[in-house]
Every structure is written in structure tokens, then in C-alpha cells.
Amino acid sequence: MIITMVGVGLARLIKKREYLQHKRILKWIKDQIQANGLHMQDNVLRKGINPRTRAQQLQDLIEFKGISHYEGQSDNHTALPCPGELLVEGHHSNYGEPWAGGRDVFEFLAESSHLTPNSRVLEIGCGTLRVGLHFIRYLIPEHFHCLERDELSLMAAFRYELPSQGLLHKRPLIVRGEDMDFSKFGSGVVYDLIYASAVFLHMPDKLVWVGLERLVSKLKPYDGRIFVSHNIKFCSRLGGEECTKRLASLGLEYSTKHTHDSLLFNHYEIWFEFRRSKA
Ligand SMILES: C[S@@+](CC[C@H](N)C(=O)[O-])C[C@H]1O[C@@H](n2cnc3c(N)ncnc32)[C@H](O)[C@@H]1O
């Protein structure tokens, strides 16, 4: 009992310290902006600055403006020839949400799941690695896994994001697939964190349940966590009690709902947390 109280007290203290640190960091960045007299200005043409849309950038690339290129395919001896659409980062706008929000998602999930560099993480539907990049950077090699169905997104991940972020050496295991088939990730692997960021809401409920059933044995007992963003309609559409029963039949239980505020911009996200049930 006393040990539990000490534990709770310590956790509160750590939370408070993190909160204060967070506040200090925010103050620092606000001070830097003020000290430099920075204001949001219209991004217009001025000396040395050439604001362009992605489409204009792509056209400039095609016309070889401002960049030195080897001309002709036979001279293109680069190891990872990269399509122009990726070079102008068109894929950063594929999913509507600000690309920068990936950092917020990482920080929230890492903190909530007590992530360490040794942890093993599986993302369902990692897209163009908006969030995944931050996990890949933090985790030791081969500890980030992902199942993703979209070929263009995977091309963006392999051809542009991993090389440009210097993360190829982390060798994430990213598998193309859409049937919630996890057989290519190995039978013995157990994850500390499994998450789906803006994915389950786009999937048929039936497929989500198939996935959950297959994932239970891959979730570390009992510290491992599954996090699902936005909503859990696959669950609520069944009705609260029915959903709880269905989760229990798989060996899962709903743990809690989180609201996470962004550090970067006026935005928050809702996350639902699940874990393996002990019974
Ligand atoms: C809105 S995007 C989110 C991408 C990424 N999680 C993020 O937060 O930036 C949804 C992603 O889920 C993927 N997806 C949808 N259904 C899928 C399925 N059945 N299997 C694997 N990936 C799927 C899509 O291809 C897309 O990359």
C-alpha cells in the first residue's frame, strides 16, 4: 500500500517535472521569436527568395532550373533515382493533416507507452512515414515495423523519406499489404506498442476486428498497448456492451481515452488505448 502511494507520488512528480520542462521549452521558443523580431509576413518575391507552389517547383526541376543535373538517363548513375513529385515533397500533402503533426503524434505515443529505444513498434498504415520517421529515428535498427497498402506512399517512404532523413541504416521492416496479414513480420515478435494513426476509420469494421484478433498474441503482456486515433466506430457501432464482450473474447480490453494537444499548432487529437486483459 505504502509502496503504491510512493509510486503514484513519484509518477505525479515526474509528470509535473515534464510539464514544467515543456513550459520552459515553449517559453524559450517564444523568446527566440520575440528577440529576433519575427512576425508572420506575406511570402512574396524578394531578393534571394523565390516562393513557388509545388507544381512550379516540379516544373523548375523538370526544366533543370537552379539545380545541376546530369542530362540523359544513361548518365544518371545515382543509387536511388527519385521521381520529381517526391523531390518537391508532394507526398507531404497526401493525407490532409499537417506533415509536422507527425512529431506530436510520436511524442504523445512515446510518452504514453513509456517507449525506450529497445521497444518494438508496429504501425498499421504508416503511409509516407509522417509519424513513423520519428519512431524509426528513436528506435534501434529493425525495431519499427509497418503494414501499409498504398504503393505510392511506400515509394515515398523508401525513395525519399528514409534516404533524406539519413535513416536507411535503421532498416525498418515495412511490408506492403491490406489484409491485416502480419505473417511477414515473423511469428515470435512481440510489440510494446501497436498504433493506427488515422487508419481504422478508413477501414471496414470487419477488417479492423480481423486485425485485432491477429494482433493480440503480438502485443506484449501486459504492458503492451494498442493506440487508435480519431474514433473507434468499429467498436461503438456494435454498442458499448457488445464491444466490451467482443474485445474480451479476443483477450483485449479498452483502457482509456486521451486528448493530446499539439505543441506545434492549434490542434488536438483523440486517442483510444487498449491492452491485453489478464483474465
Ligand atoms: C490517413 S492515412 C494516415 C497515414 C499515417 N498513419 C499518418 O498518420 O500520416 C491512412 C493510411 O492507411 C493506409 N491504409 C488504409 N487501409 C489500409 C489497410 N487495409 N491496410 C494497410 N494500410 C491501410 C492508407 O494507405 C494510408 O496510408
The ligand as an ORCA input file, in Angstrom:
! r2SCAN-3c Opt
* xyz 0 1
  C      -4.895      8.970    -43.430
  S      -3.533      7.968    -43.880
  C      -2.538      8.032    -42.408
  C      -1.091      7.730    -42.648
  C      -0.197      7.784    -41.403
  N      -0.626      6.837    -40.409
  C      -0.181      9.194    -40.845
  O      -0.692      9.412    -39.734
  O       0.365     10.077    -41.513
  C      -4.210      6.328    -43.830
  C      -3.212      5.287    -44.261
  O      -3.745      3.996    -44.008
  C      -3.457      3.161    -45.107
  N      -4.423      2.045    -45.127
  C      -5.758      2.126    -45.284
  N      -6.316      0.892    -45.261
  C      -5.288      0.021    -45.058
  C      -5.203     -1.397    -44.933
  N      -6.294     -2.166    -45.055
  N      -4.002     -1.969    -44.715
  C      -2.892     -1.182    -44.604
  N      -2.902      0.154    -44.735
  C      -4.085      0.758    -44.951
  C      -3.589      4.110    -46.309
  O      -2.960      3.612    -47.466
  C      -2.905      5.344    -45.757
  O      -1.523      5.315    -45.947
*
